[in-house]
Structures are given as structure tokens and as C-alpha cells.
Amino acid sequence: MKKTTRFKLIVSIELFSLFGILSLTYFRSQTENFIHKLLNQPATNSSVSSQNTQSSGHTDSSGKGFIKWVDFKVTSEAMNDAYQYDLQSHDTDTPLDWVCLLAVLGAKYGGDFKNYNKADLTRIADKLLNKESTIQQLTQDMKYYNYYNEAYHAVLGGLVGEYQISGSDSKEMQYGLKAFSPIAKGFPYTDYDDFGSFRSFGYRRQHLGHDMMGQIGTPIIAVESGYVECLGWNRYGGWRIGIRSFDKKRYYYYAHLRQNFPYCKSLKEGSVVTAGDVIGYMGHTGYSDTENTNNIDIIHLHFGLQLIFDESQKEGNNEIWISCYELARFLSRNRSETVKDESTKEWHRVQEMIDPAVADFNASKKKTHK
């Protein structure tokens, strides 16, 4: 009798456990589907350059939808492979947009590039280069292509384009990577993927940036051309600089700059910078309400990138910060060479670059002020 009761008890426990596992699996599946629907909107046919996809669930005052979240997981290897196709096809009759190629892969992989296979990219590029298909045809059944296209253009849209090297014999525009690593050429640094790790100063929170460890005074470089939106002290970031891209979609955050001499002396809020310019110097300021305090043990640059699809996302609970680890790896191929002016103790770039985006922005400012 006791054995029969014990047997029934064991069977009941196993059935209860099985029911619990099945319930959790179903709940997880439904939750993932809900989140996917929340973050994305079904795609409609659009041109390769179309970047006006609306995501569901959140609208601004004009009624237009905008993306509310981006989890950027594109690897540096995938970025490089797609960039090479863009570069090599630029002057042909079938130019490829590297960001659109990545968006196709993003839709194929569900945004997760951990199992990226170059052969997948090659098949896509070959169909386009051989004119066997178009982007519209390739993506017509990809429900989330438009979402990834807009999201990835928001991250990478200003990094590749036309530029001119000042002082070179040729006055012709060149085409290629015109963005730079945030660390100047010749200065050592170490890094690892630390996005999302926890910080405890002030309150327990996630680390929404990428730390690059180096030496005091290492010149910090503007990754992309833009304008200085904020400059000064912050109790968390210490001396920091915030630079907005001209299209207003990217906000680059450089923090924990050097004590006493954090920035280039000419910089102020509103200053326009060109990608590759020296903007400041590495330090370990911050974690204090007292300005100019070194209260961080490790000398490093906190490099952050915020995406802004609507101004309501700039400050507050709707901010979108992405992991910059793979992006920093991709940009490490292009590091700005600098030289020190011993009379001012400032560092300056060796080779000036003319970015048409700077001229366009300055021209638009003049029209606005007329």
C-alpha cells in the first residue's frame, strides 16, 4: 500500500513538473512573439534607400510612428564584408549599399549575427551584381526588412561616403570609410564587450557604453562629423562631450576625460567638428558631484552611441543606447594620426579631411539665420 501511494506521488510530481515546463515554454514563445511585434512593423515593398519605415505601438504628436528599440548585434566581420562590396561596386552600374546588405542579413538572422556566414552575404551580393534580382525582390517576403533597414541606417548611415583629403594633389572626391576610431592612431588601448554590465555609483544600473582602456592624455577623436551638443561636467561621466550627427539620428558620448585639460580649447557647445578631429583627452574623471574629480580607478574612455528616431527619445526613459564593441572593432581600421603642439600642449590631426556634410550643414545654418 505504501509503495502504491509513493508511486502515485512520484507520478503526480513528474506530471506537475512536465506541465510547468510546457507552460513556461508556451509563455516564453508568446512573450518573444509579442516583443518582436512590439519592436517591428511588417514590411512593405520599398526602394533600397527607403528609410521611413514606421514601427507600431508608439506615435509622436504628428501621428507618425518611430522605432522604439534597437539591439545592434552586427559583427565587425559582417560590417567589413558588406563594406567591401559597397566600396568595390561604387563606380559600377550596380552599386551596392552596405547597410542595405546588412539589413537583408538582419531580416534573415532575426538581428542576431552570432552565426554569421559570409556565404550568405555572397549569395545576396551575387544576385544583385549579376542583376538576377533586386533588393525589392529579395526582401518582398521578409517581414522585418524595413525595420532593420531603418535601424541599421540609423547606426551606420554617416560612416561611409564621399570626402576629400586636404592638400592632396587630386581635388577629386574619394569614396569610402570617412568615420574614425575614437582612439588616435599609435596610442594603445584594450577593450572587451562590457555593454549591459552593472554599475553601482549613484544607483544600480546597466552600463550603456563601451569602455576603452588606455593612457592619460590619449587624444580622443570625433568618430563622425557633427556638432557639439553638450560639453561639461556630469557626476557620472565626469568631463564629457556629446556630439550629434548632422542628420540628428546619432548622439556620440565621450566621457571620463582628463582632469584639468579635458577638451580641445577651441571647443564649445555648437562647435562643428569633422570626423577625425581631436576633441579631447583620455582620463578617469567622474563619479563625483565635485567638478574635476578623479574618482574612477581605471583610466579609460567611455564611448557611447545613442540612436534618436524622435526627439522624445533624447532624454528620459525612452533612450536607445546600443553596444559599440563590434562597431569600435570595425572602425579600428581607420585611426586618425595626430601630432602634439608643444607650445599649447594640444594634439591635432596630421591629415585634414574635407567632409561635404560639414559644408552642407554650415550652409543650411546660414540660410536659417538669414
Buried (B, 14 or more C-beta within 10 A) or exposed (E): EEEEEEEEEEEEEEEEEEEEEEEEEEEEEEEEEEEBEBBBBEBEEBEBEBBEBBBEEBEEEEEEBBBBBBEBBBBBBBBBBBBBBBBEBBEEEEBBBBBBBBBBBBBBBEBEBEEBEEEBBEEBBEBBBEEEEBBEEBBEEBEBBBBBBBBBBBBBBBBBBBBBBEEEEEEEEEBBBBBBBBBBBEBEBEBEEEBEEEBEEEEEEEBBBBBBBBEEBBBBBBBBBBBBBBBEBBBBBBBBBBBBBBBBBBBBBBBBBBBEBBBBEEBEEEBBBBBBBBBBBBBBBBBBEEEEBBBBEEBBBBBBBBBBBBEEBBEEEBEBBBBBBBBBBBBBEBBBEBEEEEEEEBBBBEEBBBBBBBEEBEEEEEEEEE
